[in-house]
């Protein structure tokens, strides 16, 4: 045993490095995560008056103040009262009315609250949570003229990152939401067929990425209880558990092209391609180009994962048989056996088949 100790140590080190790299790759797109504390309530100092960009021309100066609704996931903050006070002060300083403050629940993570806020007169809806809260709120605003302002409350905040919005400072993000410009972005629409027999399908939207296979399995095997106990190590355990899993056969039809098959470990469809840490999973993906992007990863064993990870870090799009990129308006994906599915980092169980389409410029988001 001693004669082989060096080789065993090297092999273990390589395996750990691969697992950590895969965690960085796939959990960057995960949904809401617990906040690591709340910044202190900062004073909104005296600045130039906010731009009246959204006031209709000719409206009287005494028009009613504009109303924002804050849809907050309360489980992500240690001091929710301090955050509420900070946001309220920012709205009042910018000339807006005192905001509506609505908390999400386990039964309704944001869609119902957003719809009700619009009925109550809010002209701007701001999800304050992670990517899961953003997706829930967006599902109520798609196809409407009500803009969404992104306030950072998770650790991923990937839609905000892809739009170059503030993700580390609540005050800066609120200023953009209240005084910024409207930008239309694409929305992905996902149909999930759990049985593969079209008996009962689910409809979802996604703003960042939806995945089938290894990436979703990591998230599914890292339950909230474990994440709350050991933090990111939960993903390490989940990745190590799934690293040596078998490939599955997937049949894919993209737009009007001929159907093709692959042996794969994961299939990811993206509306935007940037993850945290400067990693770009889909180099050509743009959130407002009217296209979705897909990447199919087909590593064979641990060595195959090393090649895949290196290829993704290089940001090259073509020329690797185990990293297959596509651009699409629509796609139908069918697996030979059930695979875990994730949407913007939230797992929704196993499915045999998925179909995706792009809804171009269907959502309005405030940008700087």
N, C-alpha and C positions, 0 to 999 in steps of 0.2 A: 504494500500500500504506500509506503514511504517513497518508493521509487517513482510512483506516479503522482505524488502530491503536487508537484509543480504544474503538471498538465491539468490536473483537476482544478487547481486554483485559477489557472488561466481560463479554462473553460467556464468556470463559474463567473469570473469577472466579465467575460464576453457576454454571457447570458444576462447578467444583471444590467450591463450597458445597453443591450438590445431592449430589454424590458423597459428601462427608463426612457429610452428614445421613443418607443412605441407609446408609452404613456403620454409623453410630450406631444406626440403627433395626434393621437386620437382623443385624449381628454381635454385638449385645448378647446374643442367644440362642445364640451359638456354644458349642461344647463345651469340652473341656479345652484350656487354653492354658498355655504355659510360665510357671512361677512367676518372679516378679522378685526372687528371693531368699527366704530363710527368716528369720523373726524369730528373734532370739536366744532361748535357752531361758530362760523367765521362771520365777521361783520362785512356786509356789503357796503363798501366805501362809496364816497361821493364820486360819481363818474358822469360822463356826458349822458344826456337823456337817451333812453333806448329809441331805436329807429321805429317809426310808426309804419313799418313796411306792410303790415297786414290790415291797416285801417282803410276802408274804401275811400276813394277820392271824394272830397266834398262832405265827408261826415263831420258833424259838429264836434268842436273840441270837448264839449260836455257830454259826449256819448258815453253810454255805460262802460264801465271797466271790463276788460276781457277776463275770462274765467278759465283757468287751467284745472284739470283734474289729475291728481297724483294717485296712480294705482300701485300700491306698495305691497310687497311681500314682507310681512312683519317678521318672519322667521329669520331673515337675513341680517338683522341688526340687533345689537346689544342694547342700544339706547334709542328706541324709536321716537321718543318725545323730542330728543335733541335734533334728530333729522327733520322732524316735522317743523320744529321752530326755525331751523335754518332755511328750509324751502319756503315757508311762509314769509319770512323776512325778505328773501330774494324776490318773491313775486310782488310784494308790496313796494319794494324799492324800485322795481322796474315799471311801476305804474299799473300793474295788474291787480285784480281783486284778490281777496284771501282765497287760496285754492281749496277746491274740494279734496278731501283726504279720505281715500277709500282703501281698505285692506282686503287682500285676497284671502281666500279660504282653500282648504283642501278640496272641497267640492267644486269650487269655481276659482281657478287660478288667474282670472283677470278678464275674460271675455265679457261676462255678464256685467261686471262692474264698469267696464268701458262703455258698453251700450247704454247703461243707465246714466252714466255721466254725460253722455251726449244729449240724452233726453232732458237732463237737468240743466242744460244750457252751456256746458263746457265746450269751448272752441279749440282746445288743445288737450290731448290726452298723453300723459307722461307715465310710462311704466317705470317703477323704481324697484328693480330686482335684477335677477340674472336673465340669461337668454330665454329661459322657459317663460318667465313673466312677460318678456317682450313679445314672444310668439303668441301667447294667449291674448294679450291686448290687441295685437295686430290683427288677429283673426276677426275681431269685431269691427275693424276700421277699413279692411280691404274693400276697395270699390267705392268708398265714400270720399268726401272732400275734407274730412276732419284729419288734421295732421297729428303725427305722433312725435313727441319729444323724448329722446333717450337719456335717462338718468342712470348712472352706473350704480348697481347694487350687487352685482355678482363679481366673480373673478375672471370670467371669460369675456363678457361684454363684446362678443365677436361682431355683431352687426355694427356697433359703434366703431370698433377698430377698422372695419372695412370702409366706413364712411369718414375716417379720420376725425372722429369726434372725441372729446375728452372722456377718458375712462378712469382717471385717477383723482379727479377733483369734481365734487358735486356742484360747487359754486359755478365753475366754468361750464359744466354741462347744462346747468339750469339757464345760464345766460344765453347759450346757443338756442335752447328750446324756446325761450321767451322772445328773443330778438332776431333769430336767424332767418334763413331763407327756406322755402319749401322745395323739396326734391322728391321726385317720383322714383320709386324703386320697384324692381320686379319681385314677384312672389312665386314660390314654387308650390304647386298643388300635388299632393300625394294621395293616391288611393291604395289602401292596404287590404289585401285579400289573405286573411289568416289561414283559411283552409285550402286555398288554391282552386276552389270550385265555384267561385263567385256567389257563394251562398249568402254571405253577409260581409260587406266591405265597409271600411271606415274611410272618411275623408278628413284630411288634415292639410294645413299649410305649413311651409317652412320658409325661413328667411335666410338661413345659413347653409345647412347641409342635412341631408337625410342619408342614413347608412344601413346596409344589410350585411351581417356577418360579424367579423372579428371586432370592429370598432364598437358595435352595439353590445357585443358579448362582454367586453371589458366593463362598460357602464352598467350592464345588468348584474354583473357579479361583484359590483362595489356598492352595496346597499348603503342607504343614508346612515344607518346606525354605525356601520363600520367606518364610514367617512368621518362621522362626528367624533369617533373614538381615536382613530389613527391618522386622519387627514389624508394626504396624497398617497400614503402607503397602501391605502385600500385599493388604489388603481394598480399598484405594483403587484399585489397579490392576485388581482383579477387578470392582469396581463400575463403573468407567469403561468397561471392556470390554463389560459387559452392559447398560449404561444404555440404549442405543439399540436394544436387541434387539426383535424383533417380539412382538406379543401372540399368544397362543394361544387357541383356543376350548376352553372347558371346560364340560362338562355336569355339573350337581350335583343330587342328590336328597337332601333333608334330611328325616329322619324319614318321616312319611306324607304330606308335602306333594308337590305336583306338581314334576316335574323342570323345571329352568330352565337356560338357557345364558348364558354371558358371554364377552366378549373380555377376557382378563385377562393380567397379567404375573406375578402371584403369588397363590396361595391358601394361607392359613395357618390351621391348626386349633390352638386353644390350650386347655390345661387351666388356665392362669393367664395373666394379662395384663400383668404389670409387667416392664419391662426395666430396664436400668441407666440412671443419669442422670435418674431420675424420669419416664422416658417410659413411657406406658401404651398398649400396642397394642390391647388389648381391655378397655375400661373396665368391663364387667359380669362379666368372668371371675373366678370364685372357685375355689380349689383343692379345696373340699369341698362344692360345691353340687349335685353330681350331674349337671352339664351340661358340655358343651364349647362353645367359642365359635369362630366362624370370621370371618375378614376376607378379602375379595376385593378386590385392588387392580387397577384398570384404567386406568392412566395412558396417555395418547397422547403420546409424545415427551417431550422434556426439560421443556417447560412443564407437561405433565400431572404429571410427578413433583413439580414445585414445589407444585402444588395438593394432591397427595396428602400430601406431607410436612407441609405446613401444617395439613391437616385432622387428621392423626394427632397432631401436637403439641398441638392444641386439645383433644384428648380427647373430642370430640363423637362420638356414636355414629351419628346419623342425619342424613340430609339432604344427602348428597353422592353424586352418581351414580358417582364413580370409587372410592369407599370403601364397600364393601357389607358390613354386619355381620349375623351370624346367630347364634342359639343353637340347640343341637341335642343330641340323645341319640345320633344316628347319622347318617352321611352317606356317600354314594357319589359319587366324583369321577372323571371320565373326561376326559382331554385328547385333542385331535385329533392330537397328536404327542408323542413322549416328552419329558418334562421332568425336570430334576434334582429330587431329593427329599432333604430333610434332616429328621432327628429329633433334637430337643434340641441342634441345632448340628452333628450328625455327618451327613455326606453318605453316601448309600447307593446312588448311581447314578441312572440315569434310569428312569422308569416311565410307563406309559400311564394307569394307573388306581390309585386308592386307595379304601379304605373304612375308616371310623373308627367306633368306638363308645366309650362311656364305661363304665368299671367303677367304680361308685360306692363310695367309702370302702374301697378294696381294699388300701391300704397304710398302715402305721402309721409315723408319724414323731414324733420327740421334739421338743417345742417348749417355750418358756419359760413 
